[in-house]
């Protein structure tokens, strides 16, 4: 039987990761072009960098969630062999897809956090074209949030399916 404590902790961590990823998308850095007091050159000024912190937080909560489920299920491949059944096949399918969505979510969150934190002062001589104030493309953290959500669903179902398959060989009480 699946541990209700593991399911609850993983669910809470996944909800926190999703919320932080959504918050990171909403608080992406924005830039404005400003000229110096002597009006000789222009440069970019970025607002707060809180989105990178939210993205890293989401990354770590999602990672912790994945580690807990993999430790509780012995990463599917370690431990005693599971008996052939529909639950085992379903668990294998969910295991593979949860890892795919996890890796995509982590990649989006990591890339978004790094790119959002990258701030450089581009200076141009006054009168020339304004500097290119590059910011993180809209939707990177949103994609991370979406894949974190998919990972949460697949991981929860994987753990329940794994536990059902594991208990399939036990005699009833």
Secondary structure, DSSP 4 states (H G I P E B T S, - for coil): ---HHHHHHHHHHHHHHHHHHHHHHHT---EEEEE-TTSSEEEEEE---HHHHHHHHHHHHHHHHHHHHHHHTTTTTSSSPPPSSHHHHHHHHHHHHHHHHHHHHHHHHHHHHHHHH------EETTSPPP----PPTTHHHHHHHHHHHHHHHHHHHHHHHHHHHHTTSPP-
